[in-house]
């Protein structure tokens, strides 16, 4: 199946209070071929284009089937 995957970097409480920054797109949206949505998210996270300096606790992986 074909999926679209995007990864957002969630802002900390301090960033929100200081500058009003909510979230930042750090990856995608990128097409990924995988057997299911969970596999698509994992493939995106281990791809070469994934930002290696991103704290995973602040990452939100968004996956949707490509229609």
Biotite code that builds the C-alpha atoms (Angstrom):
import biotite.structure as struc

atoms = struc.array([
    struc.Atom([0.000, 0.000, 0.000], chain_id="A", res_id=1, res_name="UNK", atom_name="CA", element="C"),
    struc.Atom([1.036, 3.592, -0.550], chain_id="A", res_id=2, res_name="UNK", atom_name="CA", element="C"),
    struc.Atom([1.087, 5.979, 2.430], chain_id="A", res_id=3, res_name="UNK", atom_name="CA", element="C"),
    struc.Atom([1.966, 9.601, 3.018], chain_id="A", res_id=4, res_name="UNK", atom_name="CA", element="C"),
    struc.Atom([4.137, 10.185, 6.088], chain_id="A", res_id=5, res_name="UNK", atom_name="CA", element="C"),
    struc.Atom([4.994, 13.463, 7.827], chain_id="A", res_id=6, res_name="UNK", atom_name="CA", element="C"),
    struc.Atom([6.814, 14.074, 11.095], chain_id="A", res_id=7, res_name="UNK", atom_name="CA", element="C"),
    struc.Atom([6.155, 17.081, 13.305], chain_id="A", res_id=8, res_name="UNK", atom_name="CA", element="C"),
    struc.Atom([8.388, 18.395, 16.081], chain_id="A", res_id=9, res_name="UNK", atom_name="CA", element="C"),
    struc.Atom([6.167, 19.340, 19.010], chain_id="A", res_id=10, res_name="UNK", atom_name="CA", element="C"),
    struc.Atom([7.026, 22.526, 20.869], chain_id="A", res_id=11, res_name="UNK", atom_name="CA", element="C"),
    struc.Atom([7.860, 22.530, 24.567], chain_id="A", res_id=12, res_name="UNK", atom_name="CA", element="C"),
    struc.Atom([5.685, 24.451, 27.010], chain_id="A", res_id=13, res_name="UNK", atom_name="CA", element="C"),
    struc.Atom([8.424, 27.078, 27.291], chain_id="A", res_id=14, res_name="UNK", atom_name="CA", element="C"),
    struc.Atom([8.592, 27.556, 23.493], chain_id="A", res_id=15, res_name="UNK", atom_name="CA", element="C"),
    struc.Atom([4.825, 27.992, 23.348], chain_id="A", res_id=16, res_name="UNK", atom_name="CA", element="C"),
    struc.Atom([4.817, 30.544, 26.177], chain_id="A", res_id=17, res_name="UNK", atom_name="CA", element="C"),
    struc.Atom([7.795, 32.504, 24.825], chain_id="A", res_id=18, res_name="UNK", atom_name="CA", element="C"),
    struc.Atom([7.078, 32.654, 21.139], chain_id="A", res_id=19, res_name="UNK", atom_name="CA", element="C"),
    struc.Atom([3.737, 31.072, 20.479], chain_id="A", res_id=20, res_name="UNK", atom_name="CA", element="C"),
    struc.Atom([5.415, 28.333, 18.434], chain_id="A", res_id=21, res_name="UNK", atom_name="CA", element="C"),
    struc.Atom([3.239, 25.240, 18.343], chain_id="A", res_id=22, res_name="UNK", atom_name="CA", element="C"),
    struc.Atom([4.877, 22.678, 16.061], chain_id="A", res_id=23, res_name="UNK", atom_name="CA", element="C"),
    struc.Atom([7.279, 22.427, 13.132], chain_id="A", res_id=24, res_name="UNK", atom_name="CA", element="C"),
    struc.Atom([7.267, 20.156, 10.091], chain_id="A", res_id=25, res_name="UNK", atom_name="CA", element="C"),
    struc.Atom([10.632, 18.363, 10.051], chain_id="A", res_id=26, res_name="UNK", atom_name="CA", element="C"),
    struc.Atom([10.006, 15.546, 7.565], chain_id="A", res_id=27, res_name="UNK", atom_name="CA", element="C"),
    struc.Atom([7.684, 15.076, 4.617], chain_id="A", res_id=28, res_name="UNK", atom_name="CA", element="C"),
    struc.Atom([5.038, 14.690, 3.596], chain_id="A", res_id=29, res_name="UNK", atom_name="CA", element="C"),
    struc.Atom([6.748, 11.804, 1.824], chain_id="A", res_id=30, res_name="UNK", atom_name="CA", element="C"),
    struc.Atom([5.281, 8.832, -0.036], chain_id="A", res_id=31, res_name="UNK", atom_name="CA", element="C"),
    struc.Atom([6.151, 5.453, 1.502], chain_id="A", res_id=32, res_name="UNK", atom_name="CA", element="C"),
    struc.Atom([5.258, 1.960, 0.302], chain_id="A", res_id=33, res_name="UNK", atom_name="CA", element="C"),
    struc.Atom([4.555, -0.396, 3.211], chain_id="A", res_id=34, res_name="UNK", atom_name="CA", element="C"),
    struc.Atom([2.199, -3.192, 4.251], chain_id="A", res_id=35, res_name="UNK", atom_name="CA", element="C"),
    struc.Atom([0.411, -1.071, 6.895], chain_id="A", res_id=36, res_name="UNK", atom_name="CA", element="C"),
    struc.Atom([0.448, 2.371, 8.540], chain_id="A", res_id=37, res_name="UNK", atom_name="CA", element="C"),
    struc.Atom([2.714, 1.309, 11.412], chain_id="A", res_id=38, res_name="UNK", atom_name="CA", element="C"),
    struc.Atom([5.318, -0.069, 9.001], chain_id="A", res_id=39, res_name="UNK", atom_name="CA", element="C"),
    struc.Atom([5.138, 3.151, 6.957], chain_id="A", res_id=40, res_name="UNK", atom_name="CA", element="C"),
    struc.Atom([5.917, 5.223, 10.050], chain_id="A", res_id=41, res_name="UNK", atom_name="CA", element="C"),
    struc.Atom([8.839, 2.964, 10.958], chain_id="A", res_id=42, res_name="UNK", atom_name="CA", element="C"),
    struc.Atom([10.268, 3.105, 7.430], chain_id="A", res_id=43, res_name="UNK", atom_name="CA", element="C"),
    struc.Atom([10.117, 6.905, 7.488], chain_id="A", res_id=44, res_name="UNK", atom_name="CA", element="C"),
    struc.Atom([11.824, 7.050, 10.884], chain_id="A", res_id=45, res_name="UNK", atom_name="CA", element="C"),
    struc.Atom([14.773, 4.944, 9.717], chain_id="A", res_id=46, res_name="UNK", atom_name="CA", element="C"),
    struc.Atom([15.143, 6.635, 6.332], chain_id="A", res_id=47, res_name="UNK", atom_name="CA", element="C"),
    struc.Atom([18.202, 8.725, 5.493], chain_id="A", res_id=48, res_name="UNK", atom_name="CA", element="C"),
    struc.Atom([16.091, 11.894, 5.213], chain_id="A", res_id=49, res_name="UNK", atom_name="CA", element="C"),
    struc.Atom([14.866, 11.636, 8.837], chain_id="A", res_id=50, res_name="UNK", atom_name="CA", element="C"),
    struc.Atom([16.464, 14.361, 11.008], chain_id="A", res_id=51, res_name="UNK", atom_name="CA", element="C"),
    struc.Atom([18.926, 12.543, 13.278], chain_id="A", res_id=52, res_name="UNK", atom_name="CA", element="C"),
    struc.Atom([19.074, 15.340, 15.885], chain_id="A", res_id=53, res_name="UNK", atom_name="CA", element="C"),
    struc.Atom([15.326, 15.200, 16.617], chain_id="A", res_id=54, res_name="UNK", atom_name="CA", element="C"),
    struc.Atom([14.358, 14.181, 20.145], chain_id="A", res_id=55, res_name="UNK", atom_name="CA", element="C"),
    struc.Atom([11.962, 11.283, 19.633], chain_id="A", res_id=56, res_name="UNK", atom_name="CA", element="C"),
    struc.Atom([9.902, 12.311, 22.670], chain_id="A", res_id=57, res_name="UNK", atom_name="CA", element="C"),
    struc.Atom([9.009, 15.515, 20.774], chain_id="A", res_id=58, res_name="UNK", atom_name="CA", element="C"),
    struc.Atom([8.248, 13.813, 17.454], chain_id="A", res_id=59, res_name="UNK", atom_name="CA", element="C"),
    struc.Atom([4.737, 13.110, 16.195], chain_id="A", res_id=60, res_name="UNK", atom_name="CA", element="C"),
    struc.Atom([4.523, 10.745, 13.233], chain_id="A", res_id=61, res_name="UNK", atom_name="CA", element="C"),
    struc.Atom([1.500, 11.288, 11.008], chain_id="A", res_id=62, res_name="UNK", atom_name="CA", element="C"),
    struc.Atom([0.570, 8.543, 8.527], chain_id="A", res_id=63, res_name="UNK", atom_name="CA", element="C"),
    struc.Atom([-2.352, 8.397, 6.131], chain_id="A", res_id=64, res_name="UNK", atom_name="CA", element="C"),
    struc.Atom([-3.213, 6.144, 3.222], chain_id="A", res_id=65, res_name="UNK", atom_name="CA", element="C"),
    struc.Atom([-2.622, 7.743, -0.145], chain_id="A", res_id=66, res_name="UNK", atom_name="CA", element="C"),
    struc.Atom([-5.986, 7.943, -1.867], chain_id="A", res_id=67, res_name="UNK", atom_name="CA", element="C"),
])
